[in-house]
Amino acid sequence: MDDRNSHMDGPPDVYRVDAEVPEINPDEFREGFGEYLSDTLDLDTWTTGPDLSLIYGRLAEEVSEALEQEKALHKMIREDIFPRLSGYPGAPNCAGVYEANIENLEHIHRGLLFNGGVEACDGTQQTHDTLPLTIHQIGVSLVSYQGNQGTWGQRLFRRDLRVSGKNPAQEMVELLERREHRGGLNQPDHRDTLSELARRGIMAHAERAILLHRSDAIWRMGHGNPAPYELITGSGSLDLMIESTKIIRELVEGHQKFVFVASEPRDRVLLTIGQALHPMEYAVVTTLKDMIDKTVEKGHYRMNITVDSTWDGVRLGPEEWIRKFRDVVAPQVVVGVYRATRLAPAQMFYAHVDHPDIAAHIAMADSVLQEHRGFPLLLISAEASKL
């Protein structure tokens, strides 16, 4: 659909020397795929041509069995898991499963969405790599159903090759050494925090700043997690972490009327819960605090900062700052899933703890406009309007 690399965690860095490769024993492979790895690798078990009768038979068998198992799994989740959502440790008071009100969706269509009461923001980035120069271009758009509310762009120019004329061969060797520590195009890499900062961190910050400071709508809609990994960690810059969490705090505590929808979430548990939802149902499951807790605990926040880190009159160090954000702001954001239509998959959403019902209804009201996808059309419009 769209360029989502800016909202994904990206592929694993498989070439890292220190990367840990998980072990998969033969029994795990057999349990997952229903056959031994040795049988899969045996070419005698491979088909030599398109034997359609065998393909159709295997497909019918696999689909039939999967549907039966899915029905049983859905029944178990709805009967055993749904009633317990409000009782899990750390669950918000509003945790549970709810059914959307059709009349409310109609009111939202007429009273909020189609008259410009909801504005959505989304961004993208592209990298153009040449021998002497790398250009990072970032674009962010703000849209409503009354039209495009603005497009903002930024270009960052990174010079790897700085020719002095003294020793061109040595300068080229230094260039190659520098680029060895750079990530691939549009791929995150722990060795290249500067490009990661430019590609993802600055764009994510701009999206949230534009939602807060450039939107006049009552309700603001964002893409992804309101406090994504690249901002919680600062993408290697603690100044970015502090400035971004200031924006997020103001959006959460000051404005409150927001909803973020993630197009490619990694949380399989929440998606499994969402797959058991009926159309026009939504579930509030956890809080943002629970989701970012491990990142904050394992993060390294001990570098120097140059920006103002005063929280309500008290100056905090970067580690104290992010823990304060986790303990004070993050619990005010609830995380849930919804399913808009029978054909659509479950979608993950974030909202203020005082407004999860209206936020879920807004997300679903916009998502039903795409019956096959069930994702907010405003966010897709924002993506299409970017630079």
C-alpha positions as CSV (number, residue, x, y, z in Angstrom):
1,M,0.0,0.0,0.0
2,D,2.5,2.6,1.1
3,D,6.1,3.1,2.2
4,R,6.0,1.9,5.8
5,N,9.7,1.5,6.4
6,S,9.6,4.5,8.6
7,H,7.1,2.9,10.9
8,M,8.6,-0.6,11.1
9,D,11.4,-1.9,13.2
10,G,13.1,-3.1,10.0
11,P,14.7,-6.4,9.2
12,P,17.1,-8.0,11.6
13,D,20.8,-7.1,11.2
14,V,21.8,-10.7,10.4
15,Y,25.5,-9.8,9.6
16,R,26.2,-8.4,13.1
17,V,29.2,-10.2,14.7
18,D,27.5,-10.1,18.0
19,A,24.0,-11.1,16.7
20,E,22.4,-13.9,18.6
21,V,21.0,-16.6,16.3
22,P,18.1,-18.5,18.0
23,E,18.4,-22.2,17.8
24,I,15.7,-24.2,16.1
25,N,15.8,-27.9,16.9
26,P,14.2,-30.6,14.6
27,D,11.2,-31.1,16.8
28,E,10.3,-27.4,16.7
29,F,10.5,-27.4,12.9
30,R,8.3,-30.4,12.7
31,E,5.8,-29.0,15.2
32,G,5.6,-25.8,13.2
33,F,5.4,-27.1,9.6
34,G,4.1,-30.7,10.1
35,E,7.2,-32.4,8.6
36,Y,10.8,-32.9,9.4
37,L,13.4,-30.5,7.9
38,S,15.2,-33.4,6.3
39,D,12.0,-34.3,4.4
40,T,11.6,-30.7,3.2
41,L,15.2,-30.6,2.0
42,D,14.8,-33.9,0.1
43,L,14.4,-33.0,-3.5
44,D,12.4,-36.2,-4.1
45,T,9.6,-34.6,-2.1
46,W,9.5,-31.5,-4.4
47,T,7.1,-31.3,-7.3
48,T,8.7,-31.1,-10.8
49,G,5.9,-29.2,-12.4
50,P,2.6,-27.5,-11.7
51,D,0.5,-30.5,-10.7
52,L,-2.6,-28.5,-10.1
53,S,-4.7,-31.3,-8.7
54,L,-2.2,-31.9,-5.9
55,I,-1.9,-28.2,-5.3
56,Y,-5.7,-27.7,-5.0
57,G,-6.0,-30.8,-2.8
58,R,-3.3,-29.6,-0.4
59,L,-4.7,-26.1,-0.3
60,A,-8.2,-27.3,0.5
61,E,-6.9,-29.6,3.2
62,E,-4.7,-27.0,4.8
63,V,-7.4,-24.3,4.7
64,S,-10.2,-26.5,6.0
65,E,-8.0,-27.7,9.0
66,A,-6.8,-24.1,9.7
67,L,-10.4,-22.8,9.7
68,E,-11.5,-25.5,12.2
69,Q,-8.6,-24.7,14.5
70,E,-9.3,-21.0,14.1
71,K,-12.9,-21.4,15.2
72,A,-11.8,-23.4,18.3
73,L,-9.1,-20.8,19.1
74,H,-11.6,-17.9,18.7
75,K,-14.0,-19.6,21.0
76,M,-11.4,-20.2,23.6
77,I,-10.2,-16.5,23.5
78,R,-13.7,-15.1,23.6
79,E,-14.8,-17.3,26.5
80,D,-11.5,-17.5,28.5
81,I,-9.4,-14.5,27.7
82,F,-11.8,-11.7,27.0
83,P,-13.4,-11.8,30.5
84,R,-10.0,-11.7,32.1
85,L,-8.7,-8.6,30.3
86,S,-9.6,-6.2,33.1
87,G,-8.0,-8.4,35.7
88,Y,-4.5,-8.5,34.3
89,P,-1.7,-6.7,36.3
90,G,-1.3,-3.2,35.0
91,A,-4.5,-3.3,32.9
92,P,-6.3,0.1,32.7
93,N,-9.7,0.5,34.4
94,C,-11.4,0.6,31.0
95,A,-9.9,-2.7,29.9
96,G,-12.4,-5.1,28.2
97,V,-14.2,-5.8,25.0
98,Y,-16.9,-3.5,23.6
99,E,-19.2,-3.3,20.7
100,A,-19.3,-0.2,18.6
101,N,-22.5,1.7,18.3
102,I,-23.7,2.1,14.7
103,E,-25.5,5.3,15.5
104,N,-22.4,6.7,17.0
105,L,-20.5,5.9,13.8
106,E,-23.0,7.8,11.8
107,H,-22.7,10.8,14.1
108,I,-18.9,10.7,13.8
109,H,-19.1,10.5,10.0
110,R,-21.4,13.6,9.9
111,G,-20.2,15.5,12.9
112,L,-16.4,14.9,12.9
113,L,-14.9,13.2,9.9
114,F,-16.6,14.8,7.0
115,N,-16.7,18.3,8.3
116,G,-13.0,18.4,9.1
117,G,-13.2,17.7,12.8
118,V,-10.5,15.0,12.5
119,E,-7.0,15.6,10.9
120,A,-4.5,12.9,10.2
121,C,-0.7,13.2,9.9
122,D,1.8,10.9,8.3
123,G,5.3,11.1,7.0
124,T,7.8,9.4,4.8
125,Q,11.5,9.6,4.0
126,Q,13.7,8.7,1.1
127,T,17.4,8.5,0.8
128,H,19.5,9.3,-2.3
129,D,23.0,7.9,-2.0
130,T,25.8,9.1,-4.3
131,L,29.6,8.9,-4.0
132,P,30.2,12.3,-2.4
133,L,26.8,13.0,-0.9
134,T,23.8,11.3,0.8
135,I,20.5,13.2,0.8
136,H,17.8,12.4,3.2
137,Q,14.4,13.8,2.2
138,I,11.6,13.9,4.8
139,G,8.0,14.7,4.0
140,V,5.0,15.1,6.3
141,S,1.4,15.8,5.4
142,L,-1.6,16.9,7.4
143,V,-5.0,16.1,5.8
144,S,-8.7,16.1,6.6
145,Y,-11.8,15.4,4.5
146,Q,-12.0,19.1,3.8
147,G,-8.6,18.9,2.0
148,N,-4.9,19.0,2.5
149,Q,-4.0,21.1,5.5
150,G,-0.4,21.4,4.7
151,T,2.8,19.6,3.7
152,W,6.2,20.1,5.3
153,G,9.5,18.9,3.9
154,Q,13.1,18.8,5.1
155,R,16.3,17.8,3.4
156,L,19.5,16.7,5.1
157,F,22.8,16.6,3.2
158,R,25.4,14.3,4.5
159,R,28.9,14.5,3.0
160,D,31.0,11.4,3.4
161,L,33.7,12.5,0.9
162,R,35.4,15.8,1.6
163,V,38.2,16.1,-0.9
164,S,41.1,18.3,0.2
165,G,43.3,17.5,-2.8
166,K,46.2,16.4,-0.6
167,N,45.9,12.6,-0.9
168,P,42.9,11.5,-3.0
169,A,43.7,7.8,-2.6
170,Q,43.8,8.1,1.2
171,E,40.6,10.1,1.2
172,M,38.9,7.4,-0.8
173,V,40.1,4.7,1.7
174,E,38.7,6.8,4.6
175,L,35.4,7.2,2.7
176,L,35.1,3.4,2.3
177,E,35.9,2.9,5.9
178,R,33.2,5.3,7.0
179,R,30.6,3.8,4.7
180,E,31.4,0.3,6.0
181,H,29.8,1.4,9.2
182,R,26.7,2.7,7.4
183,G,23.5,0.7,7.2
184,G,21.9,-0.3,3.9
185,L,19.5,2.0,2.1
186,N,16.2,2.3,4.1
187,Q,17.5,-0.3,6.6
188,P,18.2,0.4,10.3
189,D,21.7,-0.5,11.5
190,H,23.1,-0.2,15.0
191,R,26.4,1.0,13.6
192,D,25.0,4.0,11.8
193,T,23.0,6.0,14.4
194,L,23.3,9.2,12.4
195,S,21.4,7.9,9.4
196,E,18.9,6.2,11.7
197,L,18.4,9.6,13.4
198,A,17.8,11.3,10.1
199,R,15.7,8.6,8.6
200,R,13.3,7.7,11.4
201,G,13.8,9.8,14.5
202,I,13.4,13.3,12.9
203,M,10.4,12.2,10.9
204,A,8.6,10.7,13.8
205,H,9.3,13.8,15.9
206,A,7.9,16.0,13.0
207,E,4.7,14.0,12.7
208,R,3.9,14.5,16.3
209,A,4.9,18.1,16.4
210,I,2.8,18.9,13.4
211,L,-0.2,17.1,14.9
212,L,0.2,19.2,18.1
213,H,1.2,22.6,16.7
214,R,-0.1,22.8,13.1
215,S,-3.5,21.0,13.4
216,D,-6.6,23.0,14.4
217,A,-8.9,19.9,14.5
218,I,-10.7,18.7,17.6
219,W,-9.4,15.2,17.1
220,R,-5.9,14.3,15.8
221,M,-5.0,11.0,14.1
222,G,-1.5,9.6,13.9
223,H,0.2,6.6,12.4
224,G,1.9,4.0,14.5
225,N,2.8,4.2,18.2
226,P,2.5,7.7,19.7
227,A,5.9,7.0,21.5
228,P,7.8,4.8,19.1
229,Y,11.1,3.1,19.8
230,E,13.1,5.7,17.8
231,L,11.8,8.5,20.0
232,I,12.0,6.6,23.3
233,T,15.6,5.9,22.6
234,G,16.3,9.1,20.7
235,S,17.8,7.1,17.8
236,G,21.1,7.8,19.5
237,S,20.4,11.4,20.4
238,L,19.2,12.1,23.9
239,D,18.4,15.6,22.9
240,L,15.9,14.2,20.4
241,M,14.5,11.9,23.1
242,I,13.8,14.8,25.5
243,E,12.4,17.1,22.8
244,S,10.1,14.4,21.4
245,T,8.8,13.3,24.7
246,K,7.9,16.9,25.5
247,I,5.7,16.9,22.4
248,I,4.2,13.6,23.2
249,R,3.5,14.7,26.8
250,E,1.7,17.9,25.7
251,L,-0.3,15.9,23.2
252,V,-1.3,13.3,25.8
253,E,-1.8,15.5,28.8
254,G,-2.8,18.8,27.2
255,H,-4.8,17.8,24.1
256,Q,-5.9,14.3,25.0
257,K,-8.2,13.9,21.9
258,F,-6.0,11.8,19.7
259,V,-6.0,8.3,18.2
260,F,-3.0,6.5,16.7
261,V,-3.4,3.5,14.5
262,A,-0.5,1.1,13.7
263,S,-0.4,-0.5,10.2
264,E,2.3,-3.0,10.9
265,P,2.4,-3.7,14.7
266,R,4.8,-6.3,16.1
267,D,2.7,-7.3,19.1
268,R,1.4,-10.7,18.2
269,V,-0.5,-11.1,21.4
270,L,-2.7,-8.1,20.8
271,L,-3.2,-9.1,17.2
272,T,-4.3,-12.6,18.3
273,I,-6.8,-11.0,20.6
274,G,-7.9,-8.8,17.8
275,Q,-8.4,-11.7,15.4
276,A,-11.0,-13.1,17.8
277,L,-13.1,-9.9,17.7
278,H,-16.3,-9.8,15.7
279,P,-16.8,-6.9,13.2
280,M,-17.5,-3.6,14.9
281,E,-15.9,-4.8,18.2
282,Y,-12.9,-3.3,20.0
283,A,-10.9,-4.3,23.0
284,V,-8.8,-2.1,25.4
285,V,-6.0,-4.3,26.7
286,T,-3.0,-2.5,28.2
287,T,-1.2,0.8,28.5
288,L,1.7,2.4,26.8
289,K,3.7,2.1,30.1
290,D,3.6,-1.7,29.8
291,M,4.8,-1.6,26.2
292,I,7.8,0.7,26.7
293,D,8.9,-0.5,30.1
294,K,11.5,-3.0,28.9
295,T,13.0,-0.5,26.4
296,V,13.4,2.1,29.2
297,E,14.9,-0.3,31.6
298,K,17.4,-1.7,29.2
299,G,18.2,1.7,27.5
300,H,21.4,3.7,27.9
301,Y,20.5,7.2,28.9
302,R,23.8,8.4,30.3
303,M,25.1,10.7,27.6
304,N,25.3,14.5,27.8
305,I,22.4,16.6,26.7
306,T,22.2,20.2,25.5
307,V,18.5,20.9,25.6
308,D,16.3,22.0,28.5
309,S,15.3,19.0,30.6
310,T,13.2,20.7,33.2
311,W,10.1,18.8,34.2
312,D,7.5,20.9,36.1
313,G,10.3,23.1,37.4
314,V,12.7,20.3,38.3
315,R,15.8,19.7,36.2
316,L,16.2,16.0,35.4
317,G,19.0,13.9,33.9
318,P,18.1,11.9,30.7
319,E,17.6,8.6,32.6
320,E,15.4,10.3,35.2
321,W,13.5,12.1,32.4
322,I,12.6,9.0,30.4
323,R,11.6,7.1,33.6
324,K,9.4,10.1,34.6
325,F,7.8,9.9,31.1
326,R,7.2,6.2,31.5
327,D,5.7,6.5,35.0
328,V,3.6,9.6,34.5
329,V,2.7,10.0,30.8
330,A,2.7,6.5,29.4
331,P,0.0,5.2,31.8
332,Q,-2.4,7.8,30.4
333,V,-2.3,6.1,26.9
334,V,-4.3,2.9,26.5
335,V,-3.6,0.3,23.8
336,G,-6.2,-1.7,22.1
337,V,-7.4,-3.5,19.0
338,Y,-10.5,-3.1,16.8
339,R,-12.0,-4.9,13.8
340,A,-14.0,-2.7,11.5
341,T,-15.5,-5.2,9.0
342,R,-15.9,-8.9,8.3
343,L,-13.3,-8.8,5.6
344,A,-10.7,-6.7,7.4
345,P,-8.0,-7.8,9.8
346,A,-7.7,-6.4,13.3
347,Q,-6.0,-3.0,13.8
348,M,-4.1,-1.8,16.8
349,F,-4.9,1.7,18.2
350,Y,-3.7,4.0,21.0
351,A,-5.9,6.6,22.8
352,H,-6.0,8.7,25.9
353,V,-7.2,6.7,29.0
354,D,-10.2,9.1,29.3
355,H,-11.4,8.8,25.7
356,P,-10.9,5.2,24.4
357,D,-14.5,4.8,23.4
358,I,-14.7,7.8,21.1
359,A,-11.2,7.2,19.8
360,A,-12.1,3.6,18.8
361,H,-15.3,4.8,17.2
362,I,-13.4,7.4,15.1
363,A,-10.8,4.9,14.0
364,M,-13.6,2.4,13.0
365,A,-15.8,5.0,11.3
366,D,-12.9,5.9,9.1
367,S,-11.8,2.3,8.6
368,V,-15.2,1.1,7.4
369,L,-14.8,3.3,4.3
370,Q,-12.3,0.6,3.2
371,E,-14.2,-2.6,3.7
372,H,-11.4,-4.9,2.5
373,R,-8.6,-3.3,4.5
374,G,-10.3,-1.8,7.6
375,F,-7.6,0.8,8.0
376,P,-8.3,4.6,8.4
377,L,-8.7,6.2,5.0
378,L,-7.4,9.5,6.3
379,L,-4.0,8.0,7.1
380,I,-3.9,6.6,3.6
381,S,-4.8,10.0,2.2
382,A,-2.0,11.6,4.3
383,E,0.4,9.0,2.9
384,A,-0.6,9.8,-0.7
385,S,-0.2,13.6,-0.1
386,K,3.4,13.4,1.1
387,L,6.5,14.7,-0.8
